[in-house]
Amino acid sequence: MKKIIVILLCSLGLSANAQVTTLTLKDAVNYALQNKAEAKKAKLQVENSEYQIQEIRARALPQISANGNLTYNPVIQTTVIDGAGFGQPGTTIQAAFGQKWTSVGGLSLTQAIFDQSVFTGLRAAQTTREFYQINDQLTEEQVIERVANNYYAVYVQKERLILLDSSYVNTTKVRDIVQGQFDNGLAKKIDLDRIIVKMSNIDTDRQQVKNQITLQENALKFYMGMPIETQITMPKEQFEVVPAALTEQPNIENRTEYLLLKKQEELLVFNKKAVEAGYYPTLSLTAGYNYIGQGPQMPWFAKPADGVYWSDYSSIGLNLHVPIFTGFGTRAKVRQADVEIRSLQEDIKDTKLSLDLDYRNAMAQIDNNIVTINNQRENMRLALEILSNTKNNYLQGLASLTDLLDAENASLEAQNNFTRAVLNYKIAEISLIKSKGELKSLTK
């Protein structure tokens, strides 16, 4: 007895902790934008673009470095010189220049004065940032679309389960009636068996739909970035069919897909200019200051008394590089960059046609689904009316069991058709919202 009480208390505790999250479409979309990996990674790309811009800007700033080395020369190179310079004409003198130990430490500076590739990179920096910002927006729209479609798909499966539960209850009532008639000798055994078989089939369908709901909910949670074990429920008002506002055709050039391609085109143009910079000369300033120590022993911490002497030296210069002939390599690279631009321009043309097609198809689907929903709503009303009349006639002995079962099947099918029509409408509505570039409106 004590064990049973403990088990019941634990069960109650688990039930209390298993909180159910009420999930509207807006909640689902906003949750996904905050938690889904794709959305997070897109934002990280925006952040990373700032670091890429800083890297480009660094090329225009002074480059300063510290250098140091310690060298030991076991054998000092000798140089052969004419002795005439030392008052010994006609002789050759071998002289060793340098010391066994040499140590140098200093600073060097390089500053680009004119480099066309650096200037082009700086001009492309802002476009790079804008490209990743648009890509982030496109990723968010893709997440929203995927979540919305799966959200409505879960609803349809739940509606099917509600219909099957209702059908199961109604069939159970008929079974009880037939059972009473059979017990009183007013019905045949085959009639009772047919009802039992129908109930078994409905129950099998219920189990299949429950499994589909679980799978569809898991998919939705995955696309949201939500823990799979989270229990969710959906408010009914989310699925009311309100005819969408079909306005004039939206401006395709405002679509995120189009804007992203145009930014990519700008980047390719800058890339071509960066390659063309290979035709231009470059000019840079260099400067250095060094301190050198030389002697017969390691110079560190040594003094002139040890034969080690330290001295400093510095230099300032200009480096000019003028490309004259590169074997047509630069020209080939420029032409490759130009081909990339022209290829992308073809993609832009194709994308404009595709976006226009999406809008027109979405409009057609909306119109078609509105008509279908109205027809299915009327069919559902008629099927329910026929089922009610057939059930009354059956109870009065004016209709056969076959007629009643056929009427129930027709009613269930009509309701399922209506539910599917609603799903098709909602998916078409998402497509229309997407074609108008207004998917972010689902977050408000």
Buried (B, 14 or more C-beta within 10 A) or exposed (E): EEEEEEEEEEEEEEEEEEEEEEBEBEBBBBBBBEBBEBBBEBBEBBEEBEEBBEEBEEBEEEEEEEEEEEEEEEEEEEEEBEEEEEEEEEEEBEEEEEBBBBBBBBBBBBBBEEBBBBBBBBBBBEBBBBBBBBBBBBBBBBBBBBBBBBBBBBBBBBBBBEBBEEBBEBBEEBBEBBBEBBEEEEBEEEBBEBBBEBBEEBEEBBEEBBEBBEEBBBBBBBBBBBEEEBEBEBEEEBBEBEEBEEEEEBEBEEBBBBBBBBBBBBBBBBBBBBBBBBEBEBBBBBBBBBBBBBBEEBBEEBEEEEBBBBEEEEEEEEEEEEEEEEEEEBBEBBEEBBEBBEEBEEEBEEBBEEBBEBBEBBBEBBBBBBEBBEEBBEBBEEBBEBBEEBBEBBEEEEBEBEBBBBBBBBBBBBBBBBBBBBBBBBBBBBBBBBBBBEBBEBBE
